[in-house]
Amino acid sequence: MNQRAELQAATPPVPFRIHYSDGEARTVSAVDPDAARTVAARDGVRITKIKRDRSGEPR
């Protein structure tokens, strides 16, 4: 197993907020932004922004 796969296996999923070119936004759980992009891909719509959703975390 390569180092990245080992790290992903040990990392719990976190929420990412995905913004699309059509104005829609949704939240997905993934271990990193690349995985979130893969999970959230939609045909014919571009992903414009991916940000970690920290709204449920204490400040």
Buried (B, 14 or more C-beta within 10 A) or exposed (E): EEEEEEEBEEEEBBBBBBBBEEEEEEEBEBBBEEBBBEEBEEEEEEBEEBEEBEEEEEE
